[in-house]
Amino acid sequence: STGHDDISSSLIKSLRTELINPLTLIANQMINTSIFPDSLKIAKIKPLHKKGPIDKCANYRPISL
């Protein structure tokens, strides 16, 4: 399934060799400058059941997709 940018994971996987160096440079630059684009701060939050009764909110934890 695609993310917020509509780029599928299968496309990224097929281009991983070509993308690894540019993405590493971009990630390192973001870490070094502490500047992160707003588009990378968007996530879909889904509840993930941990254990116990499914009708108790305390038995879930959020995951970001």
TILO-956448 format. One line per 2 residues: number of its first residue (from 0); for each residue x, y, z of C-alpha. Coordinates in pm, whole numbers. Layout:
NUM> X:Y:Z  ...
REM end
This chain:
0> 0:0:0  117:352:-65
2> 202:610:194  118:978:212
4> 342:1034:-92  165:766:-305
6> 494:579:-355  444:206:-315
8> 675:-8:-105  726:-238:-405
10> 862:56:-609  1100:152:-330
12> 1216:-210:-295  1276:-240:-669
14> 1489:79:-666  1667:16:-334
16> 2014:-2:-490  1968:332:-665
18> 1803:497:-364  2025:389:-74
20> 2300:652:-115  2075:954:-186
22> 1837:859:96  2127:810:337
24> 2262:1157:252  1918:1313:298
26> 1859:1133:630  2201:1234:763
28> 2143:1596:659  1808:1602:842
30> 1970:1457:1155  2266:1697:1141
32> 2049:2007:1092  1749:1892:1300
34> 1527:2000:1013  1257:1753:910
36> 1004:1825:634  642:1839:748
38> 557:1561:503  774:1322:708
40> 583:1408:1025  254:1266:895
42> 148:918:1000  -161:703:1018
44> -210:587:1376  -374:248:1427
46> -449:66:1753  -268:-266:1794
48> -413:-515:2039  -153:-628:2294
50> -332:-891:2503  -638:-935:2719
52> -1000:-847:2647  -1048:-660:2320
54> -1308:-428:2474  -1054:-260:2708
56> -870:42:2567  -574:-25:2797
58> -506:-346:2602  -408:-153:2289
60> -104:46:2190  -76:292:1900
62> 140:220:1599  230:470:1328
64> 210:358:967
REM end
